[in-house]
Amino acid sequence: MSLNIESLSSAPKTALLARIAYTLTVCARDTYEVGTEDVLDPQTLRAYNELLHRVTGSSDQGQKGLLSKPLLK
């Protein structure tokens, strides 16, 4: 599946990236052991963190008017 957000203007693009970032943080919580600070699935947590890094980086670059790498390759 290809994600093409290039045709969106700045505000909708930023809103979409913020929603994706929020959703990633919610999904990452599934890697935690309930009621503790332990992580049950560190590899998956790291993958969510890397995706979150790319999404927030794209949002930041977009707000500065800079070109960014595609979110997904």
C-alpha distances in whole Angstrom, upper triangle without the diagonal:
4,7,10,13,15,17,18,21,22,23,20,18,21,20,17,17,20,18,16,18,20,18,18,21,22,19,21,25,24,25,28,31,32,36,36,34,33,30,29,25,26,23,20,22,22,18,18,21,19,16,18,20,17,17,20,21,19,20,24,23,22,25,27,26,25,22,19,17,13,12,9,10
4,6,10,12,13,15,18,19,21,18,15,18,19,15,15,18,18,15,18,20,18,18,22,22,21,22,26,25,26,29,33,34,37,37,35,34,31,30,27,27,24,22,23,22,19,18,21,18,15,18,19,16,15,19,19,16,18,21,20,19,22,24,23,21,18,16,14,10,10,7,8
4,6,9,11,12,15,16,17,14,12,14,15,11,11,15,14,12,15,17,16,16,19,20,19,21,24,24,25,28,32,33,36,35,34,33,30,30,27,26,24,21,22,22,18,17,19,17,14,15,17,13,12,16,16,13,15,18,17,16,19,21,20,19,16,14,12,9,8,7,9
4,6,7,9,12,14,15,13,10,13,15,12,12,16,15,14,16,19,18,18,22,23,22,24,27,27,29,31,35,36,38,38,37,36,33,33,30,30,27,25,25,24,21,20,21,19,16,17,18,15,13,16,16,13,14,17,16,14,17,19,17,17,14,13,12,8,9,9,11
4,5,6,9,10,12,9,7,10,11,9,9,13,13,12,15,17,17,18,21,22,22,23,26,27,29,31,35,35,38,38,36,36,33,33,31,30,28,25,25,25,22,20,21,19,16,16,17,14,12,14,15,11,11,15,14,11,14,16,14,14,12,12,12,9,9,11,13
4,5,8,9,12,11,8,11,13,12,12,15,16,15,18,20,20,21,24,25,25,26,30,31,32,34,38,38,41,41,38,38,36,36,33,32,30,28,28,27,24,23,23,21,18,19,19,15,14,16,15,11,12,15,13,10,13,15,12,12,10,10,11,9,11,13,14
4,7,9,12,10,9,12,14,12,14,17,17,17,20,22,22,23,26,27,27,29,32,33,34,36,40,40,43,43,41,41,38,39,36,35,33,31,31,30,27,26,26,24,21,22,22,19,17,19,18,15,15,17,16,13,15,17,14,15,13,14,15,13,14,16,17
4,7,8,6,6,9,10,10,11,14,15,15,17,19,20,21,24,25,25,27,30,31,32,35,38,38,40,41,39,39,37,37,35,34,33,30,29,29,26,24,25,24,20,20,21,18,15,17,17,13,13,15,15,11,13,15,13,15,14,14,16,14,14,16,19
4,6,6,6,9,10,11,12,14,16,17,18,20,21,23,25,26,27,29,31,33,34,36,40,40,41,42,40,40,38,39,37,36,34,32,31,30,28,26,26,25,22,21,21,19,16,17,17,14,12,15,14,10,11,13,11,13,13,15,17,16,16,19,21
4,6,5,6,9,10,11,12,14,15,16,18,20,21,23,25,26,27,29,31,32,34,38,38,39,39,37,38,36,37,35,34,33,30,29,29,27,24,24,23,20,19,19,17,14,14,14,11,9,11,11,7,7,10,9,11,12,13,16,15,16,19,21
4,5,5,6,9,10,11,12,14,15,17,18,20,21,23,24,26,28,30,31,33,36,36,37,38,36,37,35,37,35,34,33,30,29,29,27,24,24,24,21,19,20,18,15,14,16,13,10,12,13,10,9,12,12,14,15,16,18,18,17,20,23
4,5,5,6,9,10,10,12,14,15,16,18,20,21,22,24,26,28,30,32,35,35,36,37,35,36,34,35,33,32,31,29,27,28,25,23,23,23,20,18,19,18,14,15,16,13,11,14,14,11,11,15,14,16,16,16,18,17,16,18,22
4,5,5,6,9,10,11,12,14,15,17,19,20,21,22,25,27,28,30,34,34,35,36,34,34,32,33,31,30,29,26,25,25,23,20,20,20,17,15,16,14,11,12,13,10,8,11,11,8,9,13,12,13,13,13,14,13,12,15,18
4,5,5,6,9,10,10,12,14,15,17,19,20,21,23,25,27,28,32,32,33,33,31,32,30,32,30,29,28,25,24,23,22,19,19,18,16,14,15,13,10,9,11,9,6,9,10,7,8,11,11,13,14,13,15,14,13,16,20
4,6,5,6,9,10,11,12,14,16,17,18,20,22,24,26,27,30,30,32,32,30,31,29,31,29,28,28,25,24,24,22,19,19,20,17,15,16,15,11,11,14,12,9,12,14,11,11,15,15,17,17,16,18,17,15,18,21
4,5,5,6,9,10,11,12,14,15,16,18,20,22,24,26,29,29,31,31,30,30,28,29,27,27,26,23,22,22,20,17,18,18,14,13,15,13,10,11,13,11,9,13,14,12,13,16,16,17,17,15,16,14,12,15,18
4,5,5,6,9,10,10,13,14,15,16,19,21,22,24,27,28,30,30,28,28,26,27,25,24,23,20,19,19,17,14,14,14,11,10,11,10,6,7,10,8,6,10,11,10,11,14,15,15,15,13,14,12,10,13,16
4,5,5,6,9,10,11,13,14,15,17,20,21,22,26,26,27,27,25,27,25,26,24,24,23,21,19,19,18,15,14,15,13,10,12,12,8,8,11,10,8,10,13,12,12,15,16,17,18,16,17,16,13,16,20
4,5,5,6,9,10,11,12,14,16,18,20,21,25,24,26,27,25,26,24,25,23,23,23,20,18,19,18,14,15,16,13,11,14,13,10,10,14,13,11,14,16,15,15,19,20,20,20,18,19,17,14,16,20
4,5,5,6,9,10,10,12,15,16,18,20,23,23,26,26,24,25,22,23,21,21,20,17,16,16,14,11,12,13,10,8,11,11,7,9,12,11,10,14,16,15,16,19,20,20,19,16,16,14,11,13,16
4,5,5,6,9,10,11,13,15,16,18,21,22,24,23,21,22,20,21,19,19,18,16,14,14,13,10,10,11,8,6,9,9,6,7,10,11,10,12,15,14,15,18,19,19,19,16,16,15,12,14,18
4,5,5,6,9,10,11,14,16,17,20,20,21,22,20,21,19,21,19,19,19,16,14,16,15,11,12,14,11,9,12,13,10,10,14,14,13,15,18,17,18,21,22,22,22,20,20,19,15,17,21
4,5,5,6,9,10,12,14,16,19,19,21,21,20,21,18,19,18,18,18,15,13,15,14,10,12,14,11,9,13,14,11,12,16,16,15,17,20,19,20,23,24,24,24,21,21,19,15,16,20
4,5,5,6,9,10,12,14,17,18,20,20,18,18,16,17,15,15,14,11,10,11,10,6,8,10,8,6,10,11,9,11,14,15,14,17,19,19,20,23,24,23,23,20,19,17,14,14,18
4,5,5,7,9,11,12,15,15,17,17,15,16,14,16,14,14,15,12,10,11,11,8,8,11,10,8,11,13,12,12,15,16,16,17,20,21,21,24,25,25,25,22,21,20,17,18,21
4,5,5,8,10,11,14,14,16,16,15,16,14,15,15,15,16,13,11,14,13,10,11,14,13,11,15,16,14,15,18,19,18,21,23,23,24,27,28,28,28,25,24,23,19,20,23
4,5,6,8,10,13,14,17,17,16,16,13,13,12,13,13,10,9,12,11,8,10,13,11,11,14,16,14,16,19,20,19,22,24,24,25,28,29,28,28,24,23,22,18,18,21
4,5,6,8,11,12,15,15,13,13,10,11,9,10,11,8,6,9,9,6,8,11,11,10,13,15,14,15,18,19,19,21,24,24,25,28,29,28,28,24,23,22,18,18,21
4,5,5,9,9,12,12,11,11,9,10,10,11,13,10,8,12,12,10,11,15,14,13,16,18,17,18,21,22,22,24,26,27,28,30,32,31,31,28,27,25,22,22,25
4,5,8,9,12,12,12,11,9,9,9,11,12,9,9,12,13,11,13,16,15,15,18,20,19,20,23,24,24,26,29,29,30,33,34,33,33,29,28,26,23,22,25
4,7,9,12,11,11,9,6,5,5,7,9,7,6,10,11,10,11,14,15,15,17,20,20,20,23,25,25,26,29,30,31,33,34,33,33,29,28,26,23,22,24
4,6,9,8,7,6,4,6,7,9,12,10,9,12,14,12,13,17,17,17,19,22,22,22,25,27,26,28,30,31,32,34,36,35,35,31,30,29,25,25,28
4,6,6,7,5,6,6,9,11,14,13,12,15,17,16,17,20,21,21,23,26,25,26,28,30,30,31,34,35,36,38,40,39,39,35,34,33,29,29,31
4,6,8,8,9,10,12,14,17,16,15,18,20,18,19,23,23,22,24,27,26,27,30,31,31,32,35,36,36,38,40,40,40,37,36,34,31,31,33
4,7,9,11,12,15,17,20,19,17,20,22,21,21,25,25,24,26,29,28,28,31,33,32,33,36,37,37,40,42,41,42,38,38,37,33,33,36
4,5,8,10,14,14,18,18,15,18,21,19,19,23,24,23,25,28,28,27,30,32,32,32,35,37,37,39,41,40,41,37,37,36,32,33,35
4,7,10,12,12,16,16,13,16,18,17,17,20,22,20,22,25,25,24,27,29,29,30,32,34,34,36,38,37,38,34,34,33,30,30,33
4,6,9,10,13,14,12,14,17,16,16,19,21,20,22,25,25,25,27,30,30,30,33,35,35,37,39,38,38,34,33,33,29,29,32
4,6,6,10,10,8,11,13,13,13,16,18,17,19,22,23,23,25,27,28,28,31,32,33,35,37,36,35,32,30,30,26,26,28
4,6,9,9,9,12,14,14,15,18,19,19,21,23,24,25,27,29,29,31,33,34,35,37,39,37,37,33,31,30,27,26,28
4,6,6,6,9,10,11,12,15,16,17,18,21,21,23,24,26,27,28,30,32,33,35,36,35,34,30,28,27,24,23,24
4,5,5,6,9,10,10,12,14,15,16,18,20,21,22,24,25,26,28,30,31,33,34,32,32,28,26,25,22,22,23
4,5,5,6,9,10,11,13,14,15,17,19,20,21,23,24,26,27,29,30,32,33,31,30,26,24,23,20,19,20
4,5,5,6,9,10,11,12,14,16,17,18,20,21,23,24,26,27,29,30,32,30,28,25,23,21,18,17,19
4,5,5,6,9,10,10,12,14,15,16,18,20,21,22,24,25,27,28,30,29,28,24,22,22,18,18,20
4,5,5,6,9,10,10,13,14,15,16,18,20,21,22,24,26,27,28,26,26,22,20,20,17,16,18
4,5,5,6,9,10,11,12,14,15,17,18,20,21,23,25,26,27,25,24,20,18,17,14,13,15
4,5,5,6,9,10,10,12,14,15,16,18,20,21,22,24,26,24,23,19,18,17,13,13,16
4,5,5,6,9,10,10,12,14,15,16,18,20,21,22,24,22,22,18,17,17,14,14,17
4,5,5,6,9,10,10,12,14,15,16,18,20,21,22,20,19,16,14,14,11,12,14
4,5,5,6,9,10,11,12,14,15,16,18,20,21,19,18,14,13,12,8,9,12
4,5,5,6,8,10,10,12,14,15,16,18,20,19,18,15,14,14,10,12,15
4,6,5,6,9,10,10,12,14,15,16,18,16,16,13,12,13,10,12,15
4,6,5,6,9,10,10,12,14,15,16,14,13,10,9,9,6,9,12
4,5,5,6,9,10,10,12,14,15,14,13,10,10,10,7,10,13
4,5,5,6,9,10,11,12,14,13,14,11,12,12,10,13,16
4,5,5,6,8,10,11,12,11,11,8,9,11,9,13,15
4,5,5,6,9,10,10,9,9,6,7,8,7,11,14
4,6,5,6,9,10,10,11,9,11,12,10,14,17
4,5,5,6,9,9,10,9,12,14,13,16,19
4,5,5,6,5,7,6,10,12,12,16,18
4,5,5,6,7,7,11,12,12,16,18
4,5,8,10,11,14,15,15,19,22
4,6,9,10,14,16,17,20,22
4,7,9,13,15,16,20,21
4,6,10,12,14,18,19
4,7,9,12,15,16
4,6,8,11,13
4,6,9,9
4,6,7
4,7
4
